[in-house]
Amino acid sequence: MNILIVFAHPEPKSFNAAMKNTAVTTLMDQGHSVKVSDLYEMNFNPVGGRGDFLQMKNPDYFHYLVEQAYASDTEGFAKDIAEEQAKIKWADLILFQFPLWWTDPPAILKGWFDRVLAYKFAYAGGHRFEKGLLKGKKAMLSITTGGSPDEYGEGSRKGPLLDRLYSVHHEKLFYCGLEVLEPFVGWGVQSLSEEERELLLKEYAALLIEIDDVPALSFYQPV
């Protein structure tokens, strides 16, 4: 399989980086081809705007979706976006590695979604959800939290973790046609001992060895 890892953590010695490195080593050992987009190392610009395009359909009035559609039709995306889109076209599976900050991905990853999953590249009119333009590919989140599982349980103040991840799972990945696999979660990693962290990395590696067997999330399908 061709696997793209989109990594969003500013510290290369972080536990998230260790998880990313574990994924690269494990997946390559299993014979998969792996590419990594290290967003902080790349200094990826998370802010969408006029600079996303080589030329404008309407330079007098900026409408982001109109310009994304035009760029999709004319191969007119800026170099950084075009490179990420090429990686997505290449990939069979996209693995996202990031810490949960304020119950959301880091802003740099939100900007990656905004700029890279562009209109008429990842979705379009009549091509959303199960008909999204990235249909046939898979995606999985691998995340770390500051809180424990109990803080994300039923009846907890934060609510179930899958509810917190819905905007990514459903409104971005599934919206673009991707089959979304169940996430891997490193709970409260800042409170773990070195031995517990090593065990967690081994659990993650074991899951990645069986990546083809990770179940997909199911979403409501309108009648």
Buried (B, 14 or more C-beta within 10 A) or exposed (E): BBBBBBBBBEEBEBBBBBBBBBBBEBBEEBEBEBBBBBBBEBEBBBEBEEEBBEEBBEEEEEEBEBBBBBBBEEEBBBEBBBEBBEBBEEBEBBBBBBBBEEBBBBEBBBBBBBBBBBBBBBBBEEBBBEEBBBEEBBBBBBBBBEBEEEBBEEEBEBBEBEEBBBBBBBEBBBBBBBBBBBBBBBBBBEEBEEEEBEEBBEEBBEBBEEBEEBEBBEEEEEE
